[in-house]
């Protein structure tokens, strides 16, 4: 207790400053202790300051604004190209499925046509059609040899 009174006595007994000197010394002390380039103290970085948007006023973010905009732009472009690529891959899969279906239909039609064009099948149809003038030949085919000149 005694020491506190002695300190107060010393302050009181000190040479009194004029009003102008007090203001100048106070402003000088504030200017020395605070500057605009000072970063935000780590203890002030809380979830409330981040969600409240106070962090957007930080000098570091203001200096890097164009870099942040560029990164966001490239991210949007990347997502858009990826989405377009996935849509193209879905379309390719759909077209490949349609191609397989078309190949199977063509193979089925080709086999049906081959079956209907066989000689035995044609002869059977001719026998069933009594009104047809076409008949199967009883004689074997002739081989005609043409001399080369």
C-alpha positions as CSV (number, residue, x, y, z in Angstrom):
1,X,0.0,0.0,0.0
2,X,2.8,2.3,0.9
3,X,4.5,1.9,-2.4
4,X,1.4,2.8,-4.4
5,X,1.1,6.1,-2.5
6,X,4.7,6.9,-3.2
7,X,4.2,6.4,-7.0
8,X,1.2,8.6,-7.0
9,X,3.1,11.2,-5.0
10,X,5.8,11.1,-7.6
11,X,3.3,11.6,-10.5
12,X,1.7,14.4,-8.7
13,X,5.0,16.0,-7.9
14,X,6.2,15.7,-11.5
15,X,6.4,18.8,-13.6
16,X,2.9,19.5,-14.9
17,X,2.7,19.5,-18.7
18,X,0.7,22.1,-20.7
19,X,-2.4,21.1,-22.6
20,X,-0.7,21.3,-26.0
21,X,2.2,19.2,-24.8
22,X,-0.1,16.5,-23.4
23,X,-2.0,16.3,-26.7
24,X,1.2,16.1,-28.8
25,X,2.8,13.5,-26.6
26,X,-0.4,11.4,-26.6
27,X,-0.7,11.6,-30.3
28,X,2.9,10.8,-30.8
29,X,2.6,7.7,-28.6
30,X,-0.5,6.6,-30.5
31,X,1.2,7.1,-33.9
32,X,4.2,5.0,-32.8
33,X,2.1,2.2,-31.4
34,X,-0.5,2.0,-34.1
35,X,-0.1,2.0,-37.9
36,X,-2.2,1.0,-40.8
37,X,0.2,-1.7,-41.9
38,X,-0.3,-3.6,-38.6
39,X,-1.9,-7.0,-39.1
40,X,-4.9,-8.0,-37.2
41,X,-3.8,-9.6,-33.9
42,X,-4.2,-13.4,-33.9
43,X,-6.4,-13.2,-30.8
44,X,-8.9,-11.1,-32.6
45,X,-9.3,-13.7,-35.4
46,X,-12.4,-15.5,-34.2
47,X,-15.3,-17.3,-35.9
48,X,-17.4,-14.3,-35.3
49,X,-15.0,-12.0,-37.2
50,X,-14.7,-14.5,-40.1
51,X,-18.5,-15.0,-40.4
52,X,-19.2,-11.3,-39.8
53,X,-17.0,-10.4,-42.8
54,X,-14.5,-8.4,-40.8
55,X,-11.7,-10.6,-42.2
56,X,-12.4,-9.2,-45.6
57,X,-11.1,-5.8,-44.5
58,X,-7.7,-7.2,-43.6
59,X,-4.8,-5.6,-45.5
60,X,-3.5,-8.9,-46.8
61,X,-6.8,-9.8,-48.4
62,X,-7.1,-6.4,-50.0
63,X,-3.7,-6.6,-51.5
64,X,-4.4,-10.1,-52.9
65,X,-7.9,-9.3,-54.2
66,X,-7.1,-9.8,-57.9
67,X,-5.3,-13.1,-57.1
68,X,-8.4,-14.3,-55.2
69,X,-10.7,-13.3,-58.1
70,X,-8.4,-15.1,-60.6
71,X,-8.4,-18.3,-58.5
72,X,-12.2,-18.2,-58.2
73,X,-12.5,-17.6,-62.0
74,X,-10.3,-20.6,-62.7
75,X,-12.2,-22.7,-60.2
76,X,-15.5,-21.9,-61.9
77,X,-14.0,-22.7,-65.4
78,X,-12.6,-26.0,-64.1
79,X,-16.0,-27.0,-62.6
80,X,-17.8,-26.0,-65.9
81,X,-15.4,-28.0,-68.0
82,X,-15.7,-31.0,-65.7
83,X,-19.5,-30.8,-65.9
84,X,-19.4,-30.6,-69.7
85,X,-17.0,-33.6,-69.8
86,X,-19.3,-35.7,-67.7
87,X,-22.3,-34.8,-69.9
88,X,-20.3,-35.8,-73.0
89,X,-19.3,-39.1,-71.4
90,X,-23.0,-39.8,-70.6
91,X,-23.9,-39.1,-74.2
92,X,-21.1,-41.3,-75.5
93,X,-22.3,-44.2,-73.3
94,X,-25.9,-43.8,-74.5
95,X,-24.7,-43.7,-78.2
96,X,-22.5,-46.8,-77.6
97,X,-25.6,-48.7,-76.2
98,X,-27.6,-47.6,-79.2
99,X,-24.8,-48.8,-81.5
100,X,-24.7,-52.2,-79.9
101,X,-28.5,-52.5,-80.2
102,X,-28.3,-51.6,-83.9
103,X,-25.5,-54.1,-84.5
104,X,-27.6,-56.9,-82.9
105,X,-30.6,-55.9,-85.0
106,X,-28.5,-56.0,-88.1
107,X,-27.0,-59.4,-87.2
108,X,-30.5,-60.7,-86.5
109,X,-31.9,-59.4,-89.8
110,X,-28.9,-60.8,-91.7
111,X,-29.3,-64.3,-90.2
112,X,-33.1,-64.2,-91.0
113,X,-32.4,-63.1,-94.6
114,X,-29.7,-65.9,-94.9
115,X,-32.2,-68.5,-93.7
116,X,-34.9,-67.4,-96.1
117,X,-32.6,-67.3,-99.0
118,X,-31.3,-70.9,-98.6
119,X,-32.2,-73.2,-101.5
120,X,-34.0,-75.7,-99.3
121,X,-36.2,-73.0,-97.9
122,X,-36.9,-71.6,-101.4
123,X,-37.8,-75.1,-102.7
124,X,-40.2,-75.6,-99.8
125,X,-42.0,-72.3,-100.5
126,X,-42.2,-73.3,-104.2
127,X,-43.8,-76.7,-103.3
128,X,-46.3,-75.0,-101.0
129,X,-47.3,-72.5,-103.7
130,X,-49.1,-74.6,-106.3
131,X,-49.8,-71.7,-108.6
132,X,-46.1,-70.9,-109.1
133,X,-44.6,-71.8,-112.5
134,X,-41.1,-72.0,-111.1
135,X,-39.8,-75.5,-110.5
136,X,-36.6,-77.0,-109.3
137,X,-34.3,-78.3,-112.0
138,X,-33.8,-82.1,-112.4
139,X,-30.6,-81.7,-114.3
140,X,-27.3,-80.6,-112.7
141,X,-25.9,-77.3,-113.8
142,X,-23.7,-77.1,-116.9
143,X,-20.2,-75.8,-116.7
144,X,-19.3,-73.7,-119.7
145,X,-15.6,-73.3,-120.5
146,X,-14.7,-70.1,-122.3
147,X,-11.4,-70.3,-124.1
148,X,-9.1,-67.4,-123.3
149,X,-7.6,-65.6,-126.3
